[in-house]
Amino acid sequence: MAWGDCRVRRVSSLGWGFAEERGVGLVDGTAILEGMVDVCAICEGSGFRLVERADGTRAASRCECQVARREARAIAAARIPRRYMHCTLDEYVPGNNRTLNTALMQARNFVKAYPFETNGNGLLLTGSIGVGKTHLAVGMLQALISERGAKGLFYDYRDLLKEIQNSYGRNDVSERQILAPVFDAEVLVLDELGAAKPTDWVWDTVQHILNTRYNDQKTTIITTNYANDKESDGTQWDHLPKAQRDAIRAQTVGTLGDRITERMRSRLQEMCVVVEMTGEDFRQKVKRASFA
């Protein structure tokens, strides 16, 4: 049943993408469905509808409008950025690229297997920029929410670190409050892992997040632009002061091991199935910005 069939005037806490996709306005986080009455035309606001069984008897069943509302709330709570709200597995187009087709198949299989066959494991999507890692990760998150009833959360790695840093010295929010939903999320999408400048504080924070979710067997879906390789030797810089070594390391592209430490890269191999994606930059080839 389409959402438009359910005549609801106000639906709290919907995201921008959900509201725009359905041609509605959004005021103070509340979607306004113009010209509609207050109640569902099928269940008349009760949340249940009568269905006829094969033996001719009738029974109450939860109305589709309740399912739509619950899914909308779960999608909104996942904090998926407006730019990625359209990203679903059905919308992902791998073309003739073998690795991208394999990645899409693994993503679909993961959703089907969740949660009983995945055992708390997640996926680590690696590859160069523009191959659709974030699209695939968000597509899985949306499918897990809508098809498997999961509760999920999306975070850009850099934004999460910035939120934590901004909490220092404040009285209204703490690092613990920011990290609590990250630790507790049934499914966490952590986008662009390794993108922040590596420092001791960054490494400690990443270790805290990944170790906590690993120990609690929570599903984590991760994307990264860095090759899933070991930490570089770096012995050529041993004679330099630590601050200078760290500065050189931060400016070096390096590997995933360089960006999050080899210890944490090794931990990811335990908690995630690695999916390697290679191909041309889709944004450069197809989705270049224009005024058309």
Wavefront OBJ file of the C-alpha trace (Angstrom):
o trace
v 0.000 0.000 0.000
v 1.451 3.402 -0.919
v 1.826 6.028 1.777
v -0.441 8.329 -0.197
v -3.317 5.900 0.332
v -3.155 6.587 4.042
v -4.574 10.054 4.643
v -2.446 11.306 7.488
v -1.938 15.041 7.900
v 1.011 15.151 10.299
v 3.726 12.560 10.668
v 6.368 13.351 13.274
v 10.125 12.952 12.934
v 10.387 12.160 9.234
v 13.611 12.942 7.384
v 13.909 15.449 4.546
v 14.378 12.725 1.972
v 11.240 10.868 3.024
v 9.192 14.073 2.958
v 10.510 15.334 -0.373
v 10.106 11.948 -2.060
v 6.403 12.128 -1.308
v 5.985 15.769 -2.279
v 5.245 17.094 1.189
v 6.467 20.022 3.233
v 8.588 19.772 6.362
v 8.183 22.207 9.260
v 10.260 21.844 12.428
v 10.966 18.206 11.625
v 7.300 17.418 10.961
v 6.049 16.393 7.530
v 2.819 18.065 6.412
v 0.786 16.118 3.845
v -1.284 18.868 2.325
v -5.011 18.432 1.680
v -5.342 15.181 3.574
v -7.663 14.308 6.435
v -6.501 13.078 9.798
v -7.249 9.381 9.562
v -6.447 6.446 7.318
v -9.242 5.771 4.844
v -8.936 2.016 5.411
v -8.658 1.632 9.192
v -10.214 5.036 10.048
v -7.482 5.719 12.552
v -7.831 2.515 14.552
v -4.595 1.016 13.253
v -6.362 -2.255 12.404
v -8.470 -3.505 9.507
v -10.797 -6.450 9.128
v -9.657 -9.307 6.899
v -11.667 -12.306 5.797
v -10.171 -15.729 6.382
v -10.462 -18.714 4.056
v -13.160 -20.218 6.290
v -15.295 -17.102 5.960
v -14.617 -15.729 9.438
v -13.223 -12.228 9.930
v -10.282 -11.123 12.038
v -8.461 -7.899 12.869
v -5.102 -7.306 11.195
v -2.662 -4.432 11.605
v -3.301 -1.822 8.914
v -0.625 -1.076 6.340
v -0.580 2.539 7.490
v 0.940 1.411 10.807
v 3.663 -0.494 8.982
v 4.412 2.555 6.819
v 4.567 4.841 9.856
v 6.850 2.489 11.767
v 9.186 2.124 8.789
v 9.247 5.901 8.259
v 10.153 6.506 11.897
v 12.920 3.910 11.750
v 14.363 5.382 8.549
v 14.286 8.890 10.045
v 15.961 7.688 13.244
v 18.794 6.172 11.178
v 20.130 9.684 10.385
v 20.664 8.896 6.704
v 21.838 12.140 5.039
v 19.411 13.805 2.646
v 21.780 13.229 -0.286
v 21.642 9.456 0.208
v 17.959 8.946 0.984
v 17.346 7.682 -2.571
v 20.025 4.989 -2.255
v 18.500 1.514 -2.313
v 19.811 -1.818 -3.518
v 17.349 -1.721 -6.406
v 18.714 1.676 -7.488
v 22.349 0.502 -7.499
v 23.526 -0.014 -11.101
v 26.789 -2.008 -11.310
v 26.816 -2.207 -15.109
v 29.142 -4.858 -16.521
v 31.703 -4.451 -13.733
v 32.339 -7.857 -12.191
v 33.432 -6.627 -8.741
v 30.465 -4.272 -8.426
v 28.012 -7.002 -9.444
v 29.608 -9.302 -6.877
v 29.350 -6.580 -4.236
v 25.636 -6.065 -4.976
v 25.016 -9.807 -4.757
v 26.839 -9.979 -1.411
v 24.803 -7.023 -0.143
v 21.515 -8.697 -1.104
v 22.606 -12.004 0.428
v 23.607 -10.230 3.630
v 20.165 -8.675 3.980
v 18.488 -12.051 3.398
v 20.748 -13.763 5.947
v 20.311 -11.136 8.663
v 20.247 -11.619 11.615
v 20.346 -15.371 12.261
v 23.002 -16.352 9.727
v 25.215 -13.268 9.972
v 26.156 -13.875 13.637
v 26.831 -10.229 14.370
v 29.292 -9.905 11.493
v 29.161 -6.946 9.122
v 30.687 -5.852 5.829
v 33.792 -3.808 5.027
v 33.367 -2.164 1.615
v 36.727 -1.075 0.206
v 37.587 0.636 -3.061
v 38.460 3.881 -4.761
v 36.174 6.918 -4.697
v 33.013 6.948 -6.776
v 32.368 3.205 -7.095
v 29.199 3.311 -4.979
v 30.347 2.098 -1.562
v 28.152 4.551 0.351
v 25.187 3.859 -1.939
v 25.499 0.136 -1.272
v 25.924 0.632 2.485
v 22.860 2.887 2.725
v 20.905 0.513 0.484
v 21.649 -2.331 2.890
v 20.707 -0.200 5.880
v 17.373 0.768 4.354
v 16.656 -2.835 3.355
v 17.529 -4.132 6.820
v 15.137 -1.603 8.343
v 12.236 -2.156 5.935
v 12.608 -5.889 5.261
v 14.158 -7.258 8.454
v 12.802 -4.831 11.044
v 16.267 -3.772 12.174
v 17.091 -0.496 13.908
v 20.054 1.250 12.352
v 22.227 4.341 12.394
v 24.360 6.104 9.759
v 27.438 8.127 10.669
v 30.141 9.730 8.580
v 33.419 8.873 10.319
v 34.682 12.456 10.242
v 31.380 13.913 11.450
v 31.299 11.497 14.382
v 34.806 12.451 15.463
v 33.944 16.131 15.135
v 30.817 15.726 17.278
v 32.884 14.036 19.967
v 35.518 16.790 19.884
v 32.848 19.498 20.048
v 31.408 17.927 23.190
v 34.550 18.657 25.203
v 34.098 21.558 27.591
v 30.309 21.584 27.213
v 27.815 20.999 30.001
v 24.788 20.039 27.884
v 26.294 17.022 26.100
v 29.120 14.589 26.791
v 31.241 12.179 24.783
v 29.395 9.312 26.451
v 26.023 10.674 25.309
v 27.232 10.985 21.710
v 28.739 7.497 21.644
v 25.842 5.733 23.380
v 23.653 5.409 20.224
v 26.750 4.421 18.217
v 27.470 1.605 20.662
v 23.824 0.558 20.965
v 22.770 0.648 17.302
v 21.645 -2.751 16.080
v 23.208 -1.919 12.699
v 25.783 0.867 12.327
v 26.947 2.225 8.967
v 30.305 3.948 9.462
v 31.119 5.802 6.247
v 34.610 6.851 5.074
v 36.586 5.057 7.794
v 40.144 6.383 7.923
v 39.322 9.711 6.259
v 40.222 11.794 9.330
v 43.809 12.804 10.010
v 45.336 9.988 12.085
v 46.376 11.014 15.599
v 46.670 9.155 18.878
v 43.253 10.512 19.908
v 41.658 9.374 16.637
v 43.186 5.919 16.961
v 42.027 5.587 20.581
v 38.488 6.665 19.623
v 38.265 4.261 16.677
v 39.555 1.453 18.850
v 36.944 2.241 21.518
v 34.076 2.228 18.991
v 35.086 -0.892 17.066
v 36.077 -2.919 20.128
v 32.805 -2.121 21.896
v 30.700 -3.184 18.924
v 32.885 -6.262 18.369
v 32.508 -7.384 21.993
v 28.735 -6.815 21.887
v 28.465 -8.648 18.526
v 26.720 -5.674 16.921
v 26.565 -5.506 13.120
v 28.785 -2.824 11.573
v 28.854 -1.915 7.867
v 31.944 0.113 6.984
v 33.122 1.910 3.852
v 36.663 3.099 3.219
v 38.673 4.509 0.329
v 41.870 2.947 1.672
v 43.285 -0.384 0.564
v 42.744 -3.179 3.061
v 46.490 -3.651 3.543
v 48.851 -3.798 6.490
v 50.380 -0.800 8.160
v 53.424 0.552 6.308
v 56.841 -0.107 7.808
v 57.700 3.568 8.362
v 61.143 2.748 9.781
v 62.712 5.373 7.512
v 61.263 8.033 9.833
v 62.365 6.477 13.135
v 65.163 8.983 13.589
v 62.689 11.898 13.582
v 60.866 13.276 16.644
v 57.446 11.709 17.250
v 55.512 14.873 16.346
v 57.292 15.054 13.002
v 56.753 11.350 12.333
v 53.039 11.761 13.031
v 52.824 14.778 10.707
v 54.457 12.835 7.857
v 52.237 9.856 8.495
v 49.088 12.010 8.420
v 50.016 13.443 5.027
v 50.760 10.044 3.522
v 47.829 8.359 1.769
v 48.923 4.926 2.905
v 46.771 1.920 3.678
v 43.857 1.217 5.987
v 46.402 -0.085 8.482
v 48.167 3.288 8.360
v 44.920 5.175 8.942
v 43.474 3.165 11.847
v 46.522 1.101 13.012
v 47.262 -2.482 12.059
v 45.740 -3.738 15.295
v 42.316 -2.323 14.442
v 42.554 -3.350 10.791
v 43.134 -6.882 12.021
v 40.078 -6.595 14.268
v 37.973 -5.586 11.257
v 38.922 -8.828 9.512
v 37.236 -10.662 12.402
v 34.060 -8.584 12.548
v 33.456 -7.870 8.836
v 33.408 -9.696 5.526
v 35.667 -7.719 3.183
v 34.054 -6.682 -0.126
v 36.453 -5.137 -2.637
v 34.958 -2.797 -5.234
v 36.930 -1.481 -8.199
v 35.899 0.643 -11.158
v 35.645 4.127 -12.589
v 34.526 7.116 -10.543
v 30.768 7.187 -11.180
v 30.523 10.813 -10.062
v 33.112 11.909 -12.639
v 31.654 9.805 -15.419
v 27.874 10.139 -14.901
v 26.880 12.407 -12.025
v 28.963 15.519 -12.718
v 27.396 18.665 -11.307
v 25.510 20.828 -13.792
v 22.686 23.374 -13.988
v 20.665 21.276 -16.417
l 1 2 3 4 5 6 7 8 9 10 11 12 13 14 15 16 17 18 19 20 21 22 23 24 25 26 27 28 29 30 31 32 33 34 35 36 37 38 39 40 41 42 43 44 45 46 47 48 49 50 51 52 53 54 55 56 57 58 59 60 61 62 63 64 65 66 67 68 69 70 71 72 73 74 75 76 77 78 79 80 81 82 83 84 85 86 87 88 89 90 91 92 93 94 95 96 97 98 99 100 101 102 103 104 105 106 107 108 109 110 111 112 113 114 115 116 117 118 119 120 121 122 123 124 125 126 127 128 129 130 131 132 133 134 135 136 137 138 139 140 141 142 143 144 145 146 147 148 149 150 151 152 153 154 155 156 157 158 159 160 161 162 163 164 165 166 167 168 169 170 171 172 173 174 175 176 177 178 179 180 181 182 183 184 185 186 187 188 189 190 191 192 193 194 195 196 197 198 199 200 201 202 203 204 205 206 207 208 209 210 211 212 213 214 215 216 217 218 219 220 221 222 223 224 225 226 227 228 229 230 231 232 233 234 235 236 237 238 239 240 241 242 243 244 245 246 247 248 249 250 251 252 253 254 255 256 257 258 259 260 261 262 263 264 265 266 267 268 269 270 271 272 273 274 275 276 277 278 279 280 281 282 283 284 285 286 287 288 289 290 291 292
